[in-house]
């Protein structure tokens, strides 16, 4: 089932999400719905707060990035078929020299900006079967994981922009929160009047 994606301005996107246990109700259904929602919106990652749930789950499928001709063959093959569920994730370390990459977010449609992030991340997480993993990722994989991880920490990519950039985007962000935007996928806007 395709869920509405929570738009910028909703308080759930600002909450630090809580851990879940393996008996979380209807977890498998939730994960299936999140995958379906993400693919329907042409995303490469989706976090539970983006579907209105302040819990520590996000999922990533970087396959669409693997078609990018600007990437090396190694980078393309690293991204192709990378599909994972991250539950109760905790970033242990981010290393390397920060680099800029143009990011967007399903909760903040039509806004893309260059964001600085470290190129390597070590993360501890549970998969969908609650098996624990500690892994290190780099490059675009690390970036997508960091972006989604920020969501479960109540952080949005726009928080990482300069104060000048934030001021320039203020009006556009307000329009998004009021639902004054055309989007190709189902969204839930915090400031829309009930019954619209």
N, C-alpha and C positions, 0 to 999 in steps of 0.2 A: 504494500500500500504506500502510495506517495504521500509523504507528510509535508505540511507547509513549512517553509524555511523561515525562521525567526529573523526579522529585519533589525538593522542597526537601531539602537534606541531602546530596545527591550531590556529590562533589568537582568534577565536570565543570562544575557551575554556578558554581564559584568560580575557574575558570581564565581567564586572559586568553587569548582565542582567537587562533589564528594565521591569517595570510593564506593564501589558496590561489592556485594558478595555473589558467589556463584548461584545462589538461589534467588537472584533478582527476578521478579515476576516477568514472564514472557520475554526473556532476554533474546532468545533466538529470533522471535518475531520482530523485536525492535531492531536487531542487526539487519535482518532481511529488508525491513522497511527503510532503514538508513541507506543501505546500498542502493535500493530502488530510487530513493529520493535524490541521492547524489548523482546517479547516472542520468536521471531525468533532467537534472539541472546542468549536465555536462561538467560536473566538478571532478577534481582529483582527490578531494579529501572532504570529510564532513565530521563535525563533532556533535555530541549529544546536545550541548546547549543551543546549537543551531536549529534543533527541532524542539526546543523548549524544555529540555531536561537537564538540570544542573548536576549531571553525573559524569564520572571520569571515563568516558568512552569516546574514541574517535577512530575513524577508518580512513584508509588511504589506498588508492589505486592509481599509480602514476603511468599506467599504460598509454594514455593519450599523449603524454609528454615524449614518449619514445619515438614519436613520428617527427619530432622537431629536427629539421635538417641542419640547424646551427650547432647541434650537439655532435660530439665524436661518436664513433661506433660503440666504444666502451660505455659511454654515458647512456646511449640509446638502449643497449642491451641490459644495463643495470635497471633502467626504468620500465622496460617492457615486461609486463606480467607481474610487476611488484604489487601485491594486493595483501593487505594485512589489517587486522583488527587490533587496536591497542586499548586495553582495559586497565584502569588504575595506574596509568603510566606516571613515571617520575624521571625527569631528565637528571642524569648524574653529572654530566659534564658537556660543555660546549667549548670547542677549541678551534684554533686557527685564526687567520686574519679575516675580519669581516669583509663581505662582498655584497654588492647591490644586485638585486634582481627585481623585476617588475612583478608585483603581486596583486592579486584581486581576491575577493571573498564573496561567497554566495549570499552572505547576510548583508553585504554592502555592494549591491549590483552597480555596474557602470562606473566604478571608481577603481583605477589601477595606479599604483605608485611604486617607485623603487624603494625597497626596504633593505636595510643592512642586517645581515645575520652572519654568524660564524659558520664555516663550511663543514664542521664535523660535530656530530652529536652522539653521545652515549646515553641510551635510555633503557630503563627497566620497566617491563610491562607484563601483563597477562594477555594471552591470546583468548579467542572465543571459548576455548575449553578450560580456561583458567590455569593453563600451564605457564609458568614464569619464564621469561627470557630477559637477558641483558645483551644488547647488541649495539654496535656502532655503525652509523650511517654517515655518508658524506655527500657533498654536491647538492643536486636538486632534491634527492631523496631526503637528505637532512633538512632542507628548507621546508618541504611540504610537511614533514613531521613536526618541525618547530612551529610552523604556522597553526597546525591543528592543536598541538599541545598548548599553545597560547590560549586557545578557546577554552580549554578546561581550567585554565588559570584566571579566566575573566579578562583576558587581554586581546585586543583587536590589532590588526596590522597598522591601522591608522594611528594607534598610540605611539608607534615607533617613528613617526614622521617628525620633521622639524616643526617648531611652533608656527613658523610662517606658512608652511604647507597646510597645517591644521586649520589656520585661520582662512586660508583660501578655499578649503573644502567645506567649511562650516555650513554654508547655505545648502550645498548639495546633500550633505549628511542629514540636515533637518528635513529636506524634501523626502529622502528615503524613509525616515522614521514616521513621516506623515502619510506614506503610501503614494506620494506623488511621483510615481516612476512606473514605466512599463517594463515588465519582466516576463520572460518566457516560461517561468515556472511558478508554482504555487508558493505564496509568501504570506506571513502573518505580520502585520504592521502594528506597532505598539500604540500609535496615536490615531488610528482610524476609528471613526465612530462605529459603535455596535450596530449591526444589522446592515452594514454596507456591503 
